[in-house]
Amino acid sequence: MLLTLPEVLTREEVLRARDQLARAGWSDGRITAGHQSARVKRNLQLPDHDPIARELGERILAQLESHPLFLSAALPKVVFPPLFNRYTEGMDFGNHVDNAIRQLPGSAHRIRTDLSATLFLSDPEAYSGGQLIVEDTYGVHEVKLTAGSMVLYPSSSLHRVAPVTEGERLASFFWIQSMVRSDEQRTLLFDLDQSIQRVREGDPDHPSLVQLTACYHNLLRMWSEP
């Protein structure tokens, strides 16, 4: 499932983030790439220990903790601390699949990357090219969102960032280990949850709500790895 989450950050929060990132110390983006990805990765990145990266990452995580669409779609167990990248003219990231396992910075703990997230911080008109291109069984999807919006997609997907031909593309990216490993099962649970929400909005006393909610939680109980 590929899903767009609008307005994860407000306009004010985006502008504040861009102001901080303009003063940050950028490094070669290959610092977090695996051997294969490093061969096709041409961008800049903030080191995970950078204080600006940590502060902005904590702010993003705080917003996601109360974002109903994110919680419903991702069913997060562990979220990797957000990282930040920068593409200027001529930079791109070729076809790759994200590493299956990531070690949490400053920790011996590892997470399984079930979902990948890209939070756009540059306005679409601020740069040319730079689309996130995700390939799945339904075809090829080009993603270029308004600043503050985020896309969520399975980490198993082949994806790339098209070359930036003009301007600057700023984004945050990170991974999620879900309580439900299977993308198909997460998608079914998400669709069921969204249907329950729509029924509740239309008729909060509908007699089917209890039964539908019970089905949702029993499936989650069956499939989850809490």
C-alpha positions in Angstrom: 0.0 0.0 0.0 1.3 3.4 -1.0 -0.4 6.2 1.0 -0.1 10.0 1.2 -0.5 11.7 4.5 -1.2 15.4 4.1 -0.1 18.1 6.5 2.1 16.0 8.9 3.8 19.4 9.6 2.1 22.8 9.4 3.4 25.5 7.2 5.0 27.2 10.1 6.8 24.0 11.2 8.0 23.5 7.6 9.5 27.0 7.4 11.1 26.6 10.8 12.6 23.3 9.7 14.0 24.8 6.4 15.6 27.6 8.4 17.4 25.2 10.6 18.4 23.0 7.7 19.9 26.0 5.9 22.4 26.3 8.8 23.2 22.6 9.1 26.4 20.8 8.2 25.7 18.4 5.4 27.7 15.2 4.6 27.9 12.7 1.8 24.6 10.9 1.6 26.3 7.5 1.3 26.9 7.4 5.1 23.7 5.3 5.6 23.7 3.4 2.3 24.4 -0.3 2.0 27.0 -1.5 -0.5 24.7 -1.7 -3.5 22.8 1.6 -2.7 26.0 3.5 -2.3 26.8 2.9 -6.0 23.7 4.8 -7.1 23.3 7.4 -4.3 24.2 11.0 -5.0 22.9 13.4 -2.4 23.7 15.1 0.9 22.6 14.0 4.3 22.7 15.2 7.9 24.6 12.8 10.2 22.2 11.1 12.7 24.1 12.6 15.6 23.7 16.2 14.3 21.7 18.2 16.9 19.5 19.8 14.2 18.6 16.3 12.9 17.8 15.1 16.4 15.6 18.1 17.2 13.7 18.1 13.9 13.3 14.3 14.1 11.8 14.5 17.6 9.4 17.1 16.3 8.3 14.9 13.5 7.9 11.9 15.7 5.8 13.9 18.1 3.4 14.9 15.3 3.1 11.3 14.1 2.3 10.0 17.6 -1.1 11.7 17.2 -1.6 11.4 13.5 -4.6 9.1 13.1 -4.0 8.2 9.4 -0.3 7.3 10.2 -1.3 5.2 13.2 -4.0 3.4 11.3 -1.9 2.6 8.2 1.5 1.9 9.8 0.5 0.3 13.2 3.9 1.3 14.3 5.9 -0.8 16.8 9.3 1.1 16.4 10.0 4.2 14.3 13.6 4.8 13.2 14.7 8.4 14.1 14.1 10.6 11.1 17.0 11.4 8.9 17.3 14.3 6.5 18.6 14.6 2.9 19.3 17.3 0.4 19.4 17.1 -3.4 20.7 19.9 -5.5 21.1 20.2 -9.3 22.5 17.0 -10.8 21.9 14.8 -7.7 19.7 11.7 -7.7 19.3 8.2 -6.1 19.1 5.3 -8.5 16.9 2.2 -8.2 17.3 0.4 -4.8 15.5 -1.4 -2.1 16.0 -0.3 1.5 18.0 -2.5 3.9 15.8 -5.0 5.6 17.4 -4.4 9.0 18.5 -1.1 10.6 20.4 -0.6 13.8 19.0 2.1 15.9 21.6 4.9 16.4 23.5 4.7 19.7 21.8 1.4 20.5 22.4 -2.3 20.2 18.8 -2.7 19.1 17.8 -3.4 15.5 14.5 -2.9 13.7 12.9 -4.6 10.7 12.1 -2.1 8.0 8.5 -2.9 7.0 7.6 0.6 5.8 9.5 3.5 4.4 8.5 7.2 4.8 9.5 10.4 3.0 8.3 13.7 4.4 8.7 16.5 1.8 10.1 19.8 3.2 10.5 21.7 -0.1 7.6 23.2 -2.1 7.1 21.3 -5.4 7.7 24.5 -7.4 11.1 25.1 -5.6 12.8 22.3 -7.7 12.5 20.5 -11.0 12.7 16.7 -11.1 13.3 15.0 -7.8 10.2 12.8 -7.8 10.2 9.8 -5.6 9.4 6.9 -8.0 8.1 3.7 -6.4 7.5 0.5 -8.3 5.1 -2.1 -7.1 2.8 -4.8 -8.5 0.3 -2.1 -9.5 2.9 -0.2 -11.6 5.2 2.8 -11.3 4.1 5.7 -9.0 5.7 9.2 -9.1 5.4 11.1 -5.9 6.1 14.8 -5.4 4.1 16.3 -2.5 3.5 19.7 -1.0 5.9 20.6 1.8 4.8 19.1 5.1 3.1 16.1 3.5 4.4 12.5 3.7 4.3 9.3 1.7 4.3 5.9 3.3 5.1 2.7 1.2 6.4 -0.8 1.8 10.2 -0.9 2.2 10.3 -4.0 -0.1 9.4 -1.7 -3.0 12.0 -0.9 -5.6 12.3 2.9 -5.6 14.4 5.9 -6.7 14.7 9.6 -6.7 14.7 11.2 -10.1 17.5 13.7 -10.9 17.0 17.2 -9.6 17.6 19.5 -12.6 17.0 22.8 -10.9 16.6 24.1 -7.3 16.8 22.2 -4.1 14.9 19.2 -2.7 14.8 18.8 1.1 13.2 15.9 2.8 13.1 13.7 5.9 13.1 9.9 5.5 12.9 7.0 7.9 11.6 3.5 8.4 8.9 1.8 10.6 8.7 -1.6 12.0 5.0 -2.4 12.2 3.2 -4.6 14.7 1.9 -6.3 11.5 4.7 -7.6 9.3 2.6 -8.4 6.2 1.7 -5.5 3.9 -1.4 -7.3 2.7 -2.6 -7.8 6.3 -1.9 -4.1 7.1 -3.8 -3.0 4.1 -6.8 -5.1 5.0 -6.7 -3.7 8.6 -6.4 -0.2 7.3 -9.3 -0.5 4.9 -11.4 -2.0 7.7 -10.5 0.7 10.2 -11.3 3.5 7.7 -14.7 1.8 6.9 -15.4 1.7 10.6 -14.6 5.4 10.9 -16.9 6.3 8.1 -19.8 4.3 9.5 -19.2 5.9 12.9 -19.2 9.4 11.4 -22.5 8.7 9.6 -24.3 6.8 12.3 -22.5 6.5 15.7 -25.2 4.2 17.0 -25.2 1.8 14.0 -25.6 -1.7 15.4 -22.9 -3.1 13.1 -20.2 -1.0 14.7 -19.6 -3.3 17.6 -19.3 -6.3 15.4 -17.0 -4.6 12.9 -14.8 -3.3 15.7 -14.6 -6.7 17.1 -13.5 -8.1 13.8 -10.8 -5.5 13.5 -9.3 -6.2 16.9 -9.6 -10.0 16.5 -7.7 -9.8 13.2 -5.1 -7.5 14.8 -4.8 -9.9 17.7 -4.2 -12.7 15.2 -1.7 -11.0 13.0 0.2 -8.6 15.3 3.7 -9.0 16.9 3.4 -6.6 19.8 
